[in-house]
Amino acid sequence: MLPGPILIVDDEPSNLAVLKQILGDSYTLAFARNGADGLAAARKHLPILVLLDVQMPDMDGYAVCRQLKSDPLTENTPVIFVSSMGEVGDEAAGFACGAVDYLTKPVSPAIVHARVRNQLSLVRAATLEHYVRQLELEQAKTARLSRIHAVLSGTNSAIVRIRQPQALLQEACRIAVAHGGFGLAWIGLAGPDGGIAQWASDGAGGAPPGAQGPAADVIGHILAGGGTALCDDAHGAVAFGQGCADARARGFQSLLGLPLHAPRGVIGAMLLYARASGSFDAEEQKLLGELAGDISFALEAIANEQRANFLSYYDALTGLPNMELFLDRLAQIEQSALHGGGGAFVIALNLERFKQVNDTVGRHGGDQVLRVVAKRLTEDLGRPCTVARVGADNFALAGERRLDENVSALCAALIKLVGEPIELEGGTVQLSARLGVAVYPADASDAESLFKNAEAALKQTKAVLARFQYYSQELNTRLAEKVDLERLLKEAVDAGQFAMHYQPKVDLCTGQIAGAEALIRWQHPQLGMVAPDRFIPLAEETGLIVPIGDWVIRAVCAQLARWRDDGQRIVPVALNLSALQFREGNVLQTIAASLKEHGLDPRWLEVELTETLVMYDPQAAQQTMRNFGDLGLRISLDDFGTGYSSLAYLKRFPFQYVKIDRAFVTDITQNPDDAAIATAIIAMAHSLRMGVIAEGVETEAQMQFLRSRRCDYLQGFYFSRPVPAAEFNAMVQEGRQLAPADAAATAVRTLLVVDDDEAFLSCIRRALRGEGYRILCAASAHQAMDLLAMEPVQVILCDQLVQKRDRKSVLATVARMYPETMRIVLSGYTELQSVLDAVNRGEIYRFLTKPWDEDILKQTIREAFLRHRPAPARE
């Protein structure tokens, strides 16, 4: 079956009928009565052949044919002209337009069939040729990739059985030529001086290449930078001209150079030559890169096997001593210090958030980061130390010191050294470090205890938010208490020793309780009430926060359901989600299951997320929050202003509320910076259609300040501490509330006068004395806009219209931003067209000329205030 119809374009119905009678029984046909319809039909049906009349009223056939040939959709569609115009010039014109044949009317059915069959045969042949060509290309690509896979398989087999580097290199070259179809394969290993110290090759093409030979530029590029070198067409190559010329001289058209990587850097290069140009596409390069990686790994494995004793005491990735050797050297350092009358130190170093870096740059990138850090610690510290890698992202340093020496300067140098940017192929990575320090002989007398105490100090750095920490006996006591508390916390989870308290959230407009925040409390049988700041960080650190958080969700839902079933009034309750619970727990499923279990409407439950939690993985956080929204939950951004405070992310995430951190509330009535930040957060949140909650409100002054700034809700000791469920319920049922906000006083009529002439401003103030207006003055457009943003202005009086761009700008801008204001111009500039233009643009309400009539000015301003209509209230 043909892929498309035959399109017949002719303005004469009789001609269409004739061709339909001739071809209709054999082919699918489509028809058009003029050139435009013909072009549209061609784009719609994508015909396999077009029979086209020449003489048509709107567009002749030649023009139609030219447009068909210029359209990518129809440029390959054959066109046969069928015309009553039979002159030689007519036919020549048709062929010049791109037609493949020309029939003269009246047509012979046999001729028409023959010509159509001929063209369709050509179309089929061309289509078949295209398919065959594509198939051949795919088969060739498959064959190439199959050969590469055969090379990979053969090389890996050789890696398993061959334990000598030279024999392995020779066999890898032989396999690349024999199984991969390459004309020549060469592998060279670099020596200490950067030259090729060991090499192997296989294949034709004369003497093998080398670091001193014609391919030196390719090999040098690989060894110096560790990048891939590709000469895809030896005849047209610009880069690696020397190497490409050498390849061409050997009878090859393509050359690929690959680096051999090892932990210490690039150790060699592999060159592969092919007869045809374009032999190395992206997929083939990737597989061959894996081949180079396998060979590199095998060479390193052989070297490591030959250094078995080395691997018993050193870290394979970084080449640093491992824990066993480190403790042995530390013991030697202690003995030396003991005999020399000096001291020693141990520093335990942890790379912060290395797991996140590793996830970002991948395992190989993470390994490279660790190698760079190890190199810096051993070569750039400027002090003789024993450096070891003692964990995935942990290092240790030890050295001698004077008894009176403080190693704080060394700690600062280490932090700076680790914090310097690390350049990788995919970008730049920057790390930070925490350090724990223990000193000999004050903190321990043996190597193992000294290192253990340094690790204890390292753990404490997170608790005290310090970059480095010295070990102390008090620290040891605290760590012991922490271990004991962890044990008790695990028991508390199983024994159900937790209780929920609720802190009311109060609507600052109505004064009523509008919600609450659920806060967990731990009532231990012997310890009594354990403060949240003691056990919540520990729960986060140990992972117990996940089951504790799940318990909180179920407990709050159950409590709300009990109040509802008892006929009590309930309000929404907000839950704090921890970072670990949000990332690793099934918090969404837990909330959904609890709501379903208790038949609770999602509107009675809210979730609070911190900035740090959201910014850990913004993409995942955004999706989870969308899922919260789909479930019907409202979301608050907790502690806003203390973390990233990214406005872009605030706009991006679906928050309904923003909570002002108590750090900005405590001194809000005394500290102008805190007041400005809180005011800005409120304005910003409202502009993004979010509610604002201020937490930590403890005084009436704080409450009144926040209310004056249109903060929506408060939470804090001023209204209530967190209280048990029964006490909170009593507050709600009794209707305990703040005194509501006073009813808005009648708006003061405010007039803004804009002019930089102080004499003019004084005249206006005298003229309007006794009118009862509040008059604001601005000497510039900038000042005027600031006043409009800060003050509720109803009427504006401006001294100029167009003579100063400043005045023109302020009127135009005000008209757009504050269209509800009444704008009056009082000016000696009376050019009529400018006045009319300003009026037509809606920039001014009235135009008065100087010198003014005081009564008319007063009357105009009175009318402006009467006509003023406030803008709709903004949410």
Beta strands, then each sheet from edge to edge (+ up, - down):
strand 1: 6-9
strand 2: 29-32
strand 3: 49-52
strand 4: 79-83
strand 5: 101-104
strand 6: 184-190
strand 7: 196-203
strand 8: 229-231
strand 9: 254-262
strand 10: 265-274
strand 11: 343-351
strand 12: 386-389
strand 13: 394-401
strand 14: 422-424
strand 15: 427-429
strand 16: 433-440
strand 17: 468-470
strand 18: 498-507
strand 19: 513-524
strand 20: 528-530
strand 21: 573-576
strand 22: 605-610
strand 23: 634-640
strand 24: 657-660
strand 25: 691-695
strand 26: 713-715
strand 27: 723-724
strand 28: 750-754
strand 29: 774-778
strand 30: 795-798
strand 31: 822-827
strand 32: 846-849
sheet 1: 2+ 1+ 3+ 4+ 5+
sheet 2: 7+ 6- 10+ 9- 8+
sheet 3: 12+ 13- 11+ 16- 17-
sheet 4: 14+ 15-
sheet 5: 20+ 19- 18+ 26- 25- 24- 23- 22- 21-
sheet 6: 20+ 19- 18+ 27-
sheet 7: 29+ 28+ 30+ 31+ 32+
end
